[in-house]
Amino acid sequence: MTTPEKSKVAETLAEFRGNYVYNLLDENVRRFNAQVPTLVQWDDHQTRNNWFPGRILADDDRYKVVKSCDLLAARGKQAFLEYTPMRFNPNDPERIYRSPRVERRYANSI
């Protein structure tokens, strides 16, 4: 099954959100998410593989509406923050880089 948002590369905020919604259509994924804590990582694949700030995708015909990696990254980041459960930093609510705390009882075994 493919949804309209998943049938092409994500360009709009709705399409980036649709990538997360698509995964939640699977009952097994929802059950896993309900039972298992996860550490998530936002990486370049959330926007486009090997993108960099300021890059324009002039040579990639899959992108019909948005060619700016900066705009794609901003939309991808917003969808990531909306669909990924994590504690927000009140001083920087868009911060995505964090260091997970390790409980003391496990610290000696790492």
BAVO-414112 format. One record per residue (C-alpha): residue in one letter; chain; residue number from 0; z, x, y. Coordinates in nm, 3 decimals, m for minus. Layout:
// residues N
+---------+--------+-----+---------+---------+---------+
: residuo : cadena : num :       w :       u :       v :
+---------+--------+-----+---------+---------+---------+
:       A :      A : NUM :       Z :       X :       Y :
...
+---------+--------+-----+---------+---------+---------+
//
This chain:
// residues 110
+---------+--------+-----+---------+---------+---------+
: residuo : cadena : num :       w :       u :       v :
+---------+--------+-----+---------+---------+---------+
:       M :      A :   0 :   0.000 :   0.000 :   0.000 :
:       T :      A :   1 :  m0.087 :   0.129 :   0.345 :
:       T :      A :   2 :   0.017 :  m0.022 :   0.675 :
:       P :      A :   3 :  m0.206 :  m0.014 :   0.984 :
:       E :      A :   4 :   0.028 :   0.240 :   1.148 :
:       K :      A :   5 :   0.011 :   0.468 :   0.844 :
:       S :      A :   6 :  m0.366 :   0.443 :   0.796 :
:       K :      A :   7 :  m0.443 :   0.701 :   1.068 :
:       V :      A :   8 :  m0.280 :   0.987 :   1.252 :
:       A :      A :   9 :   0.000 :   0.868 :   1.478 :
:       E :      A :  10 :  m0.084 :   0.863 :   1.849 :
:       T :      A :  11 :   0.114 :   0.575 :   1.995 :
:       L :      A :  12 :   0.491 :   0.529 :   1.985 :
:       A :      A :  13 :   0.436 :   0.224 :   1.760 :
:       E :      A :  14 :   0.241 :   0.440 :   1.514 :
:       F :      A :  15 :   0.510 :   0.709 :   1.508 :
:       R :      A :  16 :   0.770 :   0.437 :   1.448 :
:       G :      A :  17 :   0.542 :   0.293 :   1.182 :
:       N :      A :  18 :   0.563 :   0.618 :   0.985 :
:       Y :      A :  19 :   0.938 :   0.568 :   0.949 :
:       V :      A :  20 :   0.907 :   0.194 :   0.881 :
:       Y :      A :  21 :   0.653 :   0.269 :   0.608 :
:       N :      A :  22 :   0.907 :   0.479 :   0.417 :
:       L :      A :  23 :   1.168 :   0.204 :   0.450 :
:       L :      A :  24 :   0.937 :  m0.044 :   0.273 :
:       D :      A :  25 :   1.031 :   0.129 :  m0.053 :
:       E :      A :  26 :   1.344 :  m0.017 :  m0.213 :
:       N :      A :  27 :   1.425 :   0.316 :  m0.380 :
:       V :      A :  28 :   1.420 :   0.497 :  m0.045 :
:       R :      A :  29 :   1.647 :   0.234 :   0.110 :
:       R :      A :  30 :   1.890 :   0.258 :  m0.182 :
:       F :      A :  31 :   1.889 :   0.637 :  m0.165 :
:       N :      A :  32 :   1.955 :   0.629 :   0.210 :
:       A :      A :  33 :   2.245 :   0.388 :   0.157 :
:       Q :      A :  34 :   2.411 :   0.608 :  m0.104 :
:       V :      A :  35 :   2.334 :   0.971 :  m0.021 :
:       P :      A :  36 :   2.421 :   1.156 :   0.299 :
:       T :      A :  37 :   2.128 :   1.357 :   0.428 :
:       L :      A :  38 :   2.062 :   1.641 :   0.667 :
:       V :      A :  39 :   1.732 :   1.588 :   0.843 :
:       Q :      A :  40 :   1.512 :   1.831 :   1.030 :
:       W :      A :  41 :   1.250 :   1.759 :   1.294 :
:       D :      A :  42 :   0.963 :   2.002 :   1.264 :
:       D :      A :  43 :   0.606 :   2.050 :   1.377 :
:       H :      A :  44 :   0.476 :   1.811 :   1.110 :
:       Q :      A :  45 :   0.642 :   1.521 :   1.296 :
:       T :      A :  46 :   0.373 :   1.565 :   1.562 :
:       R :      A :  47 :   0.090 :   1.772 :   1.419 :
:       N :      A :  48 :   0.098 :   2.080 :   1.202 :
:       N :      A :  49 :   0.113 :   2.404 :   1.403 :
:       W :      A :  50 :   0.108 :   2.238 :   1.745 :
:       F :      A :  51 :   0.256 :   2.409 :   2.050 :
:       P :      A :  52 :   0.352 :   2.289 :   2.400 :
:       G :      A :  53 :   0.051 :   2.248 :   2.625 :
:       R :      A :  54 :  m0.198 :   2.231 :   2.339 :
:       I :      A :  55 :  m0.486 :   1.985 :   2.377 :
:       L :      A :  56 :  m0.647 :   1.863 :   2.054 :
:       A :      A :  57 :  m1.003 :   1.869 :   2.181 :
:       D :      A :  58 :  m1.143 :   1.981 :   1.846 :
:       D :      A :  59 :  m0.965 :   1.723 :   1.626 :
:       D :      A :  60 :  m1.164 :   1.401 :   1.602 :
:       R :      A :  61 :  m0.881 :   1.219 :   1.421 :
:       Y :      A :  62 :  m0.708 :   1.184 :   1.757 :
:       K :      A :  63 :  m0.905 :   0.917 :   1.944 :
:       V :      A :  64 :  m0.664 :   0.813 :   2.222 :
:       V :      A :  65 :  m0.415 :   1.096 :   2.277 :
:       K :      A :  66 :  m0.517 :   1.463 :   2.274 :
:       S :      A :  67 :  m0.203 :   1.604 :   2.440 :
:       C :      A :  68 :   0.044 :   1.762 :   2.198 :
:       D :      A :  69 :   0.314 :   1.726 :   2.465 :
:       L :      A :  70 :   0.272 :   1.348 :   2.468 :
:       L :      A :  71 :   0.243 :   1.327 :   2.089 :
:       A :      A :  72 :   0.561 :   1.536 :   2.052 :
:       A :      A :  73 :   0.753 :   1.319 :   2.299 :
:       R :      A :  74 :   0.654 :   1.005 :   2.108 :
:       G :      A :  75 :   0.728 :   1.163 :   1.772 :
:       K :      A :  76 :   1.067 :   1.281 :   1.895 :
:       Q :      A :  77 :   1.156 :   0.936 :   2.027 :
:       A :      A :  78 :   1.069 :   0.772 :   1.694 :
:       F :      A :  79 :   1.264 :   1.042 :   1.509 :
:       L :      A :  80 :   1.574 :   0.978 :   1.720 :
:       E :      A :  81 :   1.542 :   0.601 :   1.672 :
:       Y :      A :  82 :   1.503 :   0.613 :   1.292 :
:       T :      A :  83 :   1.719 :   0.910 :   1.195 :
:       P :      A :  84 :   2.092 :   0.845 :   1.179 :
:       M :      A :  85 :   2.274 :   1.117 :   1.365 :
:       R :      A :  86 :   2.548 :   1.143 :   1.620 :
:       F :      A :  87 :   2.416 :   1.166 :   1.974 :
:       N :      A :  88 :   2.542 :   1.433 :   2.209 :
:       P :      A :  89 :   2.658 :   1.241 :   2.521 :
:       N :      A :  90 :   2.573 :   1.543 :   2.739 :
:       D :      A :  91 :   2.220 :   1.565 :   2.596 :
:       P :      A :  92 :   2.120 :   1.244 :   2.412 :
:       E :      A :  93 :   1.775 :   1.377 :   2.320 :
:       R :      A :  94 :   1.910 :   1.693 :   2.158 :
:       I :      A :  95 :   1.785 :   1.729 :   1.803 :
:       Y :      A :  96 :   1.901 :   2.080 :   1.712 :
:       R :      A :  97 :   2.251 :   2.089 :   1.570 :
:       S :      A :  98 :   2.471 :   2.292 :   1.343 :
:       P :      A :  99 :   2.634 :   2.086 :   1.068 :
:       R :      A : 100 :   3.006 :   2.131 :   1.026 :
:       V :      A : 101 :   3.124 :   2.247 :   0.687 :
:       E :      A : 102 :   3.453 :   2.108 :   0.566 :
:       R :      A : 103 :   3.718 :   2.373 :   0.514 :
:       R :      A : 104 :   3.761 :   2.291 :   0.146 :
:       Y :      A : 105 :   3.397 :   2.392 :   0.086 :
:       A :      A : 106 :   3.373 :   2.681 :   0.333 :
:       N :      A : 107 :   3.504 :   2.939 :   0.085 :
:       S :      A : 108 :   3.250 :   2.846 :  m0.179 :
:       I :      A : 109 :   2.945 :   2.891 :   0.046 :
+---------+--------+-----+---------+---------+---------+
//
